[in-house]
Amino acid sequence: MNRLRKHIKIKSIRNLILIFSIILNISSLYSVNPIPLKEIKEQNLLQPYYHVITGSFKKRSLAYDHINDLKKSGFKKAKILPVSKNGYYRVSAESYSNIILANKSRDNLKKGKYKDAWILKTEFNQKNLNAGKIVNKTQIKTNSNKSISGVDEVIKRVLAKRQNVTGKNETKKKGDERENKVIDSKSDLKTSPEVIIIADQTDTSSENNLSDEPNNSKPKVVNENNVVIINKSEIQQKTNTITELESIDDLNQDSNQQKGRIISGNLKNDQGRPIPGAEVIVLGTSESMITDFDGNFKIRVSEGQQLEISSIGFSRQTIEINDQEVLDVTLKLKSQDDEQEDSARSSKKRRKDNLDKNIFIARKQYDKYDYDLVQQKYLDLINSGKETKESLEYLANSFFNNSEYDRAVIWFNRLISKYPKEISAEIYYRASLSFKSQGSYEISDDLLRKYISLTDNLVIKNYYENNPDYLQKISQNAENYSILKTRINSDGSDFGPSFYGDDKIIFSSTASSTGDDLYEWSGERFLDLFIADMDSDGNLVNPEPLSGDINTEYHESSAVLTKDKKIMYFTRNNYFSGKLGFDKNKQVNLKIYKAESDDGELWGNIEELPFNSDEYSVAHPAISVNEKRLYFSSDMPGSFGYSDIWYVDIFEDDTYSDPINLGPQVNTEFRESFPFISEEGILYFSSDGRIGLGGFDVYLSDLDSRGMPKTSKNLGPPINSRLDDFGFIFSTGRGFGYFSSNRNGIEGSSSDEVYRVEVGDENIIYNRFGDEINANNQFEEPNYNRGFNSIESRSDNFRTNQSLTNNFNNRDCLEMDCSYFCNVSIQGIIRDKNTREILRDVLVSLIDPNGNILYEQLTKKNGSYSFTGEIDCSKTYFIIASKPIGYSDHESKIRIPSTSKEIKKDIYLEWRDNCLPNDLGCLLDINPILFDLDKHYITYRASKELKKILTIMFKHPKINISIESHTDSRGSNSYNEALSDRRAKETKAWLVKRGINGDRILIRGFGEYNLENYCNDNIDCIEDEHQINRRSVFRIL
């Protein structure tokens, strides 16, 4: 408050000094002995400054970025000067009142990285007041080194306001007595008008009279058209007007408003009644006003500008100004569509305002996990041509951290392509996960090998070297699960299920959350805890918010209950007793809280657990079978990576041990989270720090007698997918469980969903005491009232150690599937059905009857594939061959005979959509890329078609294309060949600039040798017919 009062006091004194100076100079006009120019200079109104300029930028955010670099280099007084008349923000490293010091500073800067440093001279003092001169009597020449007087400018603008003088040259009427009248010292001051000579300026910008380049001042000569007559009787009125103005900034604004012309208008509703209080805005300027009680308005505009008129309850209207003098406008009542449009416009404006924030905010928001804003900011910078390694890295990581892998691959691809030797090992690992999530396994493995070469991560290195076919091994070791999406999923995120007694689950959701704001990380609403009813088959219905005091306006998620439903542990933002807690970086972390309930329904008595901290996150609690140990995820000191699995022991007196890390059998250099302990004491958790199927995968680990994990195993498909899979829980007694995933859709969903998981049927083989099963696959147990179990098979081809328990109370027949494993090889060659051409890089999958992918691989250069391993014999399988572009998917049934060791299956793929497989234009329905006559630049219409090519090349990074460009027949052959070559190069450059590796594109220019029609040299054609030939076409190599 004291600082504010001091500021007000200083400003008041400054304004008094300003007013006094103005009055003093005006008084000098009427003095017999006016103040000479020399004396005015001695008053120190003019103080020239010399700014050492190191950069000029079109966007203010980039200027701030440059300032940051300067300050890191020691230039603590670096600043942005007011925008120049050509719209550039100039950055000054240092400012001096002495030209010698300024020159020395500039020379020092030129020796470093600021080679283009130069000096900008401004003629205004620290209070932004222009010094100048008053020319008396017959003096008509200005000082060539000085800008127009600030006091003269004040008088000129006041006169313009009172006498409709706009500052333009006045036209003198022929015969005007005052035209050539000269006032000398003998003239009668009472009867003769005073003459103030005001030099006409070339630069009339209001940006503190900054010149665009150094030393650009030119002598200015005052002529008769620069003379404004001030009647003595008006002086007092002008002085009073000046004192009413608060600052020179107000005068500058007033001057700007003098441009253009005044138009008037009237605003009414559709019933003819005036609309008072409506807002009238000149778009692109600060000009605005409010209609009066009768709906009238007057506003200054220039031709070609647009007026936007709006009022509460009415539809917004935009009017372009041409030669109108009067506007009569009718506004209609707002419809529901208009309200939605206004809401969208308001949202877009808020987003644009955010984008205008400087680069420091983007970096700061990244550190605060505000990825939604980070993405907007860096995309804006890149689209403005300010692409850097840093911007690409921040953008790629923000999409990765937000699990938007389909967009992350675009920016990782561009980053690695442009800066392969300047990026960290971790970037290669994240890029590998991202490409794997999109099904680009070969690229993912290439990036993974690059990561391994740059790091000492032995966990990943040893596993990859020992399991080069890890995808196949993970699929082979997968459990026999089936999955189904639940009915509790909303339009937002739903995840983290946990059992809530015998007939409910508790989970996290953004649906109808308590807080109305959006979470910066993902742009979604904040999370609350919900419960849902669960039937005996695991179906979930009736999701409702949890009762009690747990849900707040911030995040609540990942809860776990004791068996008696008396105690709940849950995750929440660092928010307690109505206050948010922050770490030293102003970041709100996560904490685990404990809540109690008497009836298992209404929760309260919430307390924070003692091992939480403001400086790190603690989240995702899980309880051991005996409820004496609490597992959780945290990035506390001592973690191996970004988050680890830890545990604390719970003592009888409700105190806790110190946290203990589960160690390297579980934790990696990256992220482990969402622990769960099953009824059998098995630890399930999610990780993206191990080689898996992509993103977060679910793993299991048996625990020893001390509760420490043994080796970890990937659950494989269908639990795990290319995207994020986490939050796995399972009840053996119920026969089902749940997990969370963002796999919805081919490319995944930005939001998470809850899935139900069940154990599939197992093949149970029985051979009593070595007797053979009869021809009908039956056996008879004489002692049918006896139960039995642990029946084993002794055949090398049968599964062993499988058990079955059953009580025979009657002569029942027990049906069993007696299929068995056999070692068999399935192989073949993939060809084009029409041309019989061998096809490489075709994805071939072997799928079992339940829809599970057993093996998957790409065909080799010779078009071959081969699956070898243990397969259930006497069953029917499916082979699916897929080549994304050019061919239709092919599905074949294949039955595995029990006697065969090798099966050969060749597959022939058909063309898609009656298009040649290499005709990219036909396959993607791309309109021709046409060029203007004798031009090679890419038109807007052509760029829309090129975006289709760009998308498909990002989505399928193994596709290479050729660009074939053509001309029409006009012009010489040699000229047309060169022109078509330029068109092909320009088309390729458009794609390369947007992140496509140039090695994937072959260009060819055909000149006029391949016309699309008959318009050759001897045929007279219209322009539209000629343009068809000026084209670029695309083919797949």
N, C-alpha and C positions, 0 to 999 in steps of 0.2 A: 504494500500500500504506500509506504514512504517513497519507494522508487517511482510509483505512478504519480504521486504528487509532485515530485521533483521534475519529472518529465513535463507535466502540465505547466509548471512554473517556468521552466526553460523555454517552452514553446511560446508562452505568453510574452516573455521578454523579447524573444526573437521577432514575434509579430509586431510588437511595439517599435522595435528598431527599424523594421521594414517600413512601417507606416511613416515613421518620422523621416526616414531617408527620402521617401516618395514626396512627402509634403515639402521637405527642404528643397528638393530639385525643382518642384513645380514653382515654388516661390521664387526661385532664381530666374525664372522666365520673365517675371514682372519687375525684376530689379533693374535699376538703371545700370548698375555694374554687376552683371550676372557672374556666377562662379565660372571661372575659366576651366578648360579641360584639364590643365595641369593640376589645379587644386582638387578636382574630382578624383584624379588618380591618387593624390595624396591621401584621400579618404579611404584608400585600400578597398574600394568596391570590387576591383578586378584583381583576381589572383590566379594566374595561369597554372595549370597542372599538366604534367607530362606523364602519361600512362604507358608502361612497357607492355605491349599487347603480345600474347603468346598464342592466341587462337581466336577464331570467329566461328560461331555455330548457328545453324538455323533453328535448333531446338534448345530450349533452356535447360532441359535435363542433361544434354551432352556438355553444355557449358559447366554445369555443376560437377560433372564427372571430371572435366579438365581441372577445375579448381581443386578437387580432391588430390589429383596427381601433383599439382603444384605445392599444396600444403604438405604432402608427404616428402617433397623435396626441400622443405624448409621455408617456403614462401607463405608465411602465416597470414599476410595481409592481402592475399589474392582475392579478387572480387569480380563480380560481373558488372559491366557498365550498362547504362540504359540502352535499349535496343536502338540500332541505327535506322536510318530512313529506308535502307534496303532490307530491313527485317532480321539482321544478324545480331546475336549476342556476343559481345567482345569481352574477352577475359583479360584482366590486367594482373600481372604478377606483382608489380610494384608501382607506386605512384610517387612522383617527386614534384616539388616546386622549382627545382633547379635542373636545367636541361643537361648540364654536365654530368650530374649524378645519374640522370635517366639514360644518357648515352652509354655510360659505363656499365650500368645494369644490363642494358640490351646487348652489349658486346659480350658480356659474361654468359648470358643466356644462349647466344648464338654458338658459343664454344661447346655447349652441351647438346641436349636433344631438341632444344627449341630453336632450330635453324632459321625459322622465318619470323623471329621476334622483330617488332617494329615499334615506333613511338607514336602515340596519339596525343596531340595537344588539345586541351579543352580550356576555354576561356571563361571559367566560372569558378567562384570561390567555394568554400566548404559549405556554404548555405545555399548553393545553386542560384546565386543572384548574378545576372549578367551586368558587367560594367559597360559604360558607354560614354556618350557625349551629348551635349546639347549645343547645337550650332546656332549662333546668334547672328542676326542681321544678314549680311550678304555672304557669309561663309557657306559654301555649298559643297565642299569636298569632305569626305569622311576619312578618318585615319584608316589606312588600308590594312593595318594589322589588328584591328579590333572588330568584334562582333557588335551588333546593334545594342544600344543601351537598354538595360533592363527597365529603367525608369521610362524611357521613351516608348518601349514596347507596352508598358502598363497604360500609358496615356493613349496610345494608338488603339488599344483594345477597348478601353472605356469609351473612347469616341465612337468606335465602331458600334458599340452596344447602344449608345444614346442617340447617334445621328445616322444609324444604318450605314456606317462606313465599314466595309469589310476588310480593308487592308489592301485592296486592289488599286491599281493606278486609276486616278480620277480623270474623267474626261472634262476638259474645260470648254465652256461655251464661247463661241466667237463673240468678241466684243466685251467680255467680262472685264470689268475695271481692275479686278484683283489679279488678273492673269500675269501681268508683268510688273506689278507694283513691288517696289523695294522699300523695306522699312529701314530707316537709318536712325542714328542716335538722336536726331532732332525731332523725330516724329512724336506726336502727342500720344502718350500711352493710354490715355483715357478713351480716345476715339478710334485709334488704329488697332486693327486686329493683330494679335501676335502671330508670328510664323514659326512653327516648329518644323525643322527639317528632319525627316525620318528616312534613313537609308533603306532602300528596297533590298531585301535579301533574296538570294537564290535559294537557299535552304530554309524552308519554313517549318521544318519539323519541330516538334515540341520536346525532343529528347535531349534537353539541356544543352542544345546548340553544339552537339558533338560533331566534329567533322569525320567523314568516313575514311579518309586517308590523311597522313601527316602532311603539314605544310601545304594545304590546299586553299589557303585564304587568298582572295583576289581583291584588288582595289575596287571600291564601289563608289560610283559618282552619283550624286543626287541631282536630279533634274526637276523641272517644274512639276512634273506629274507625281513627284514624291512628296509634294507639299500639302499638308493638311492645315486648314485655317481653324484656329481655336478662338472663339469670341471670349473676351475677358469675362463677360457676364456669366459664362458657363463654368468658369474655373472652379468655383466653390462646389458646384454640383458634382463635377468630376472628382474632386478631392474626396467628397463624402462617399462617392461610389467606391473609390479605391479602398477606403478604410473598411468597407464592408466585406472585402474579399479576404479570405483567411490565409492564403498562401499563393506563391507563384504557381504551384501545381494547379490551383483552381483556375488561374489565368491561362495556363497552357491548355487546360481542358476546354475553357471557354473559346480559346482560339481555334481549337480543332473543330468545334461545333459550328464554326462560321462557314465551313466548306459546304457545297451543295446548295440546295434551295429549300424554302419552307413550303410544305403542303399542308393543307387542312383537311379535316374529315369529320364524319359523324358516324357513330356506331349505334345500331339498333338491333333489337331481336326480330324474330320472324313475324311478330305481331305489330311491328312498327314502334315499339316503345324504346326510348333511349337506354343504353347500358352504361351507367356511370362506373368508375373505378376499374375499367378494363385496362390491361397492359398493352401498350403498343411499342414494339421493339424493332429497330433496324438491325437485321441479322448481320453478324460479322462486325458489329461496332458496339460501342457502349451507349449509343443513343437509345433512350427509352422515355416514355412518359405515360401518364395515367389520364384516362378520359374524365371530363368534368361531369357535373350533375346532369347535364343535358346530352352526354355522350359525345361531346366535341373534343377534338384534339388538334394540335399543330406540332409538326416535327420536321426536322431538317433531314433531307435525304439527297442522294445523288442518283442520276439515271442508271438503271441496271441493278440497283440494290433491291432488297426485298423487305417488306414489312411483315412481321408476325404479330397477329392480334389474338389475344386470349383473355378469357374471363371465366371465373368459376361457374361450372354448370353448363358451359357452352363449348362447342367444338372449336378447336384452334383453326385459324385461317391464315394463309400466307398469300401475299399480294406482291407481284413484281412491279416496280416503279419504272414507267417509261416517260410519258409526257403529261401525266395527270397533274392537275392543279388541285382538284378537290376529290376526295374519296368518300363515297357513301357505302358503308359496309353493313351487311346483315349477318349476324351470327346465329347459327341454329343450335337448338338444345343438344347437349352431348348424348350420344347413344352409348350402348354397352361396348360396342366395338371401339368407339373413340376412347372410352375410359381405359380399355386394355392397351390401345396404342399409346396413350399418354403414359401409362404405367411402364410400357416397354421403353418409350423415349426417355422417361425419367431414369430408368435403370441403366440405359445406354449412356446417358449423360454422366451418371455417377461413375460408371466404369471408365468413361473417357477422362473424367477429372482425376481418377486414380492413376490413369496412364500418364497424365501430365506430371506426376510427381517425379522427382529426380532419381537418378540411378542409385543413390545412397539408400533410398527407401526400398528399392527392389532388393538390394543386398540385405538390408535389415529385415525385411519381411521374409526372406529366404531363411535367415537364421531363426526367425520366429515361426517357421513352418507355414507361412502364409502363401502356399504354393499357387493358389488361384490368382492372387494379385501378381505374384512373381511371373507367372506365365504370360499374363496380359502385358506386363511392363516390358519384358525382354522380347516378346514377339513384336511389340511396337518399335523397339529399338532396331531390331533386325530388319523389319520391313522398311525402316527409314534409311537403310543402307549402312548402319553403324554396327555391322556384325563383327564380333571379336571372339577370340577363344573363350574368354570369360562368359560372354552372353550365351554362347552355344552350350557351354558346360552347365551353367545355372539352369538353362531351359531344359536340357535333357534330364538333369537330375530331378528337377521339380516334377516332370511328368513321371519319372521312375518312382519317386517317393509317393506319388499320388496313384500308383498302380495303373497309369494310363500308358501301358506298354506299347500300344499301337502307335502312339504319337512320340513316345520316347525313342523308338528305333529311328525315326526320321532325323532327330537332332543328334543322337549318338553317331549315326551314319555320317552326317555332315562334319561333326566334330572330329571323328577319327580320320576321315578322308583328308581334312585340311591340316590337322595337327597331329599326325601319327606318332611323332617322337617327343611331343610336349605334354602328353597327358599321363595321368597316374595309372598304376595297375588296377586300382579300384574301378576306374572308368571302364576299362576293358571287361571287368567282371560284370558290372551292371549292364553294359551293352550286351554281353553274352546272354544274361538272363532275359533281357528285353527281346532279343531276336529269337530266342528259344520260345518265348511266349507266343510268338507269331508263326511258329512252325518252321522257322529258318534254322534247322539244326546244324547244317554244315557251317554256316557263317558263325553260329553260336559257338561251335567247337573251335573254329579258328580263333575267335576272340578269347576263348577260354585258354587255349594254348599260349596266346600272347600274355594273358594274365599270369599264367604259371611261370613263364620265362622271366617275369619282372618281380616275382614275389617269392617269399620263403614259406608260403602256406602249404605245409606238408600234408595236411588232411586232404585238401583238394588234389594236390599234385600226386600223391601216392594212389588215391582212389582212381584218378583218371588214367594213370599209367597202367594200373592193374586191371582196369575195366574199360578198355576203349569202346566196347559195345555196351555202355552202361544203360542206355535206354532199353535195350533188349533184356538185360539182366533185371532191371527194375520191374519190367512187365512180367517176367517169368516168376519173380518172387512175390508178386502181388497176391493179396488175399482175395477170396471169392466173395466180393461185396456187390450189392446192387444199390443204386441211389435213386432218389426221387425228390423233386423240389416240393417244399412244404407250402401250405396255404397262408402262412402268416406273413409272407414277404410283402413289403409295401413298395411305393415308388422310390423310397430313399434307401438307406443302408439298414440291413438287418443282419446281426451276427452275434457270436459269442453265446450260444445256448448252454444251459446248465440245468440239471434235473432239480425240480422244485417239489420235493416229496415224491409220492407215487404216481400222481396223475396230472402234473403240470410241469412246464419248463419255464425258466426265466431267461430273457435274452435282451439284447440292446437294439434300439431302433431310433431312427430320426422321425418316425411317423408321429405327428401331433405332439412334438416335443414341447417341454415346458418353456424353453428359451425361444424367442422369436428371431434372434440374430442368426447369421450364417457363420459357420465355422470356416476360418480362413484357409485351413489346410486343403479342404476339398470343395468348399463353396456350398456345402449342404448344411442343414440345420444341426443343432447340437443333439447329442444322444441322451435318451432316457432309458430306464429299465422297464420292461414290460413282462407280463406273465401270460401264458396261453394254456388252454386245456389240452391234455394228451390222452388219447384213448388207448386201448390195449394193443392196437396195431401200430401205434406211434404217430397217428394222424394228429395234427395240431390245428386247433380252431380257437376262436374268441380271444384274440389278443387284446389285453387291456393294460393301461399304465399301472405300475406297482403302487399300492396304497402306502400311505405314511409320509415320512419326512425325507425320504432318500432323494427323490428327483428334484433337481434345481434347474436354474436357467443355463447351467453349464453341462459338461459331459458327465454321465454316469454309465458304466458299462461293466461287463465281465464280472458277474457275481457268482458266488458259490455258497451253499447252505450246509449246515450240519444236518444229520439225519433226522433229528427231532424238530427241525425248522425253528430253533430258538435263536440261532446266531447266523448272521449273514456277513460275509466279507465281500466287498465290492470296490470297484475302481471309480475314482472321481477326479476331476480337476482339483488343483490345490485351492479349494474353496471351502471355508468353514466359518460358521457363525456370521454368515453374510459378507465375508471379506475374501477377496482373492489374494493368494500368496504368490510372490514372484521370486525368481532366482536373481543372481547378480546381473544377468543379461536381460532382465525384465521379461523372462519367459515363464509362462504358467505350466508347471509340470504336473504329472499324475501322481496320485497317492492311493493307498488302500485304506479303506475305512471299515470299521466294524459296527454293525447295527444289531439290535435285539428285538425280539417279539415274544409276546406271551402266547399268541394263538397261531403264529405262522402266517399271518395275513397283514396285520398293521405293524409297521416297522418304525422304530424310534431309538432314542438313547444312543445316538451316533457318536463315535469317537475315532480319532485318528490313531493308527498304529505307530508305535514308538520308533520303528526303523525307517519311517518316511523321512524325507528331507526336502526343503525348498530347492536344493541345488541339483537334484536328479529325480527321475521318475521311478515309481514302483507301481506295478499294475498286474492284472490278470491272475488273481489268486486261485489256488487249487488246494484241496484238502486231502491228506492221506487217508487210507482206509480206516485207521484207528483214530483219526481226527486229532492226532497229536503233532502233526507237522503241517506247515503251511508253505506251499510252493508258490513262486511268483516270478515275474519277469522284471528286470531292472537294468538300468545303465549306470548303477552306482560304481564308485571307484573300486577297482579290482576286477571289472568285467573284461572278458576276452575281446568283445566286439561292441557293436552299437547297443545291443541288449542281450542279456544272458538269463538263464534260468537259475534261480537261487531258492533257498528254503530257510525257514526258521523253525525251531522247535517250540511248541506251545506247552508251557508248564502248568501245573495244577493251580497255581495262584493267578492264572491268567496273565503271566508275564511271558516274555519271548527271549529266545537266545539271540546271539548276534547272527546276522545273515551269513550263510555258507554257500559258496558257489559250487554248482554241480560238476564243474570241471570240463575238460576237453572232449570227453566222450559224448557230450551233448552240445556244449557251447563252442562257437567259432568266432572268426573275426567279424562276422556280420550280425544278423539278427535272429535271435531265438525268442519265442514268445508263446503264449496260450498253452501253458502246461495243463495236463489232466491226468489224474490217477484213477485207473479202473478198479473194479472190484477185485481183480486178481493182483493188484499192486503193480501194474504196468504203467510206465510213464509214456504219455503221448504228448507231443509238442510240435510246433511249426518252426521251420527254419528256411532261410534263403542263403545260408552259408555253406551248403553242401551241394554236390552235383546231383541234380534231380531232374524232374520233368519241366521245370520252369517256375519262376516266381517263388512264393511260399509253398513248400510241400509239408505234408504231415509225416512225422516219424514216430516210431515207438522204440522204447528201450526197457529191457528188463532191469529191475532194481535188485541189488544184492541185499544181504541181511542188514546192512547199515543204511539202506535206503539210497545208496549211490548207484548211478547208472552203469550198465555194461555197454556193449556196443549198440549203436543206433541203426535202425533199418527203415528204409523208405517204404511206406504203405503201398506205393504204386497206384496204377489206375484201378478202378474209376474214382477212388477218393482224391487222388492227386491228378492235376491237369496241367496244361501249359501256363495257366494263370495262377492266381493266389488261392490257396486252400489252407484253412486254419480253423482253430477252435473245435477240434474233434473231441467228441465224448461218446461213450458207448457203454451199454449195460448188457452183460452176458445173460443175466436173468430175464431181461425183457426181450432180448434177441434183436435189438435195434439201438440206434444212436443217432447223432446229428453232427453236422459240421457246417462250416461257412465257406463260401467261395464267390468270386466275382467272374465265374466262367460263363455267365449268361450271354449267349450269342457267340458268333464265330470269333470275334476279336475281344471278347470279354466285356464286362460291364464296369462302369466307374463306381457302381454301388455293389455292396455285398448282399448275398442271399443265404438263407438257411436251407440245407438239404437233409433229408432223412436217409440213413444208411442201414441196410440189413445184410445179414450173412446169407449168402446163397447156399443152395443145396449141395452137399458133398456126395461124391461117389463112395459108397460103402461096400467093400468086397468081403464076402464070407466064404470060407472053405472049411467045413467041419472036419477036424481030425485028418485032414489030408484027403478026404473023399472028394470025388469030382462032383461038380454041379451038373445036373442032368441037362438033356438037350433043350428043355424048356426054360433053362436058366432058373431052376427051382431046386430047393433042398427041403428035406423033411426032418424036423427035430422030434424024435419020439417022445422025449420027456418034455412035453409042451407046457407043463405048469412051472417050469424052472426058468428063471431069468438068466441072462448071460451077457458078458461084455468082454472087451479086449480080445476080439478075435483077429488073428493075424494071417496075412497071406505069405506064402513062401515062394511064389512065382517071381522071377526077376522082373517081369513086366508089370506086376501089380503094385499099387501103393501099399505100403506097410504101416503097421502101428496105427491102424484106424479102428475105432471102437464103435460098438452098437449095443444099446441096452434095450431089451424088450421083454415083456412078460407074456407068455402064451397061455391064455386061459381056455382057449378053444383051439380046434384045428384050423388055425388061420394060415393064410398064405402071405408071406412077406415079400412084397415086390421090391426088387433092387435093380439098379442100373449096373450091369456087369461090364461096362467098358473099361479099358485099361490103357496104360501108357505104352507107346512104342516109339522107338527112334526112327524118324522118317525125315526125308529131305524133299522139300517142295521147291521146284525151280522152273524157270521159263524165260521167255524173251518177249518184250513188249514192242509191237510194231504198229505203224500207220496202216489202217485197214484198206485205204485206197491205194497208197503208193508202195506198201510193204516196206517202207523205210523204217530202220531201227530207231527207237525213241529212247533218249537218255533222260535222266532226272525225272522219271515218272515215279510218283509215290505209290508204293505197293504195300497193302496192309493185309494181314491174316487175322480174321475176326472169328471168335468162337460163337456158338449158338446164342449166348447171352448178350452178345453185342460188345464184348470186351476185346480190345486190340491185343493180340498176343505178340505179333512181330510187325515191324514197320521199317521200310528201307526205300532208298531211291535207286532206280536202275543205274547201272554203270554205263560206261561209254559204248559198250556193245549191246546195250539194251537189256541186259540180263538181271535177274533177281534170284535169290535163293534163301529159303527158310530151313534151318536145320535145328532139331531139338526134340524134346519130349512132347508128344501130342497125344491127346486121347484118341485111340483108334476106334473105328466103327462109328464115328460121329461125322456130322456134316458141318463144314466150315465155309467161310466166305472169303474170297480174295477180291479186294477192291483196288483198282488201278486208277489213279487220278493225276492228270496233268492240267494245272489250273487254267491255262490259256490255250485255246485252240482245239481242245478235244473234250468230248463228253466223258464223264466218269463211266467206268465199266465194272460191273459186278458179276462174279462167277461163283457158283456153288461147287464145292469139291468135297467128296466123301473119302475119308481115310480108310482104306482097307487094312485088315489086320495082318495081311501077309506081305504087303509091299513095303520096301525100304526106300523107294524113290518114286516121286510123282512128278511128271512133267506137265506144265500147264502154260502154253503160250497164249498171249492175250493181244487182241487187235482193237485199237482205239479208233472211234469214228470222229469225223470232223464235227465241230460244234456250229450250230446255226447256219449250216450250208456255206461256211466261210473257209477259205484256205487257211490252214493252221498258222501260217506265218503272216497273214494279212491282219495286222493289228487294227487298222481302221475299220474293217468289217466286223471283227470280233468285239470291239468295244463301242461300236456305233459312233465312231469319231467322224465328224464332218471334215471335209478337206481343209487343210491349212492353206488358205489363199493369200496371195500378195498383191499389193497395188502395182500399177504399171511402173516398171523400171525401179522398183523398191525392193529392199530385202529385210526391212524391219518387221517385227512381229506385231500385228494389229491386235486390238482388244478382243475381237471375235476369235482370232486364232489362238490367243492365250487361253481362252475358255476350253478349247479342245485340247490344248497341250497339257492342261491340268489333269485330264484323264490319263494321258501317257505317264505323267509324273506320279500319279497315285499308283498305277499298276506297277511301275518300276520300283517304288518304295515297298510295295506289298510283296513283290516277288523279286528279291535282289539277285537271283541267278539269271534273270532274263536279260539278254542283250538285244539291241535293236539296230536296224540301219535306217537312216534318214535319206530319202531320195527326193531331190528337189529338181524342179523343172521351170521352164520359161514358156512364153508364147512364141510365135514364129517371127515376130517383129524384131528387127535388129540383126546384126551379123552373127554368124555361127560362133565365132570366137568370143564376141561380147556376151552372148547368151550363155555360153559355157561358164564364163567367169561369174556372171550374175547368178546362175543356179548354184554355183559353188558357194557364193556369199550367202545365199538363202539357206543352204544346208548348214553352214557354219553358224548362222544366226539362230537357227532352230536348235542346234545342239547347245549353243551357249545359254539359251533360255533354260534348258533342263539342267545343265551343269551348275549354273548360278544358284539353282534351288536344291542342290545337294546330291545330284546324280553323278557318279564317277564317270568321267569322260571316257575311260577305257571300255565302258559298256556300250558306247555309241559309235557306230561306223557311219560316215557321211559320204554321199556321192552326188555329184551334180551332172545332170544329163543334158543341160541346155534345152534346145528345142527339138531334140531327137525322139521324144516319146510323147506326142501330143495326145490329149484325151479325146479330141474331136477332129474334124476335117479342116480346121482353120490353119492351113499351111501358108507358105509365102504367096501362093497364087489364088487364094480365096479371100474374098472380102467378107469379114465377119464383124458383128457388133461387139461392143466392149465386153458385155457379159459372157459372150462365147470365148473371147480371148482370155478372160480372167480364169476360166475353168482350167486352163493350161498352166497358169502361174501358181504352182502348188508344191507342197511337201507331203510325201506319203511315208508310212512307217511299216517296217516288216520285222518280224522276229527272226533273229539269227539262230 
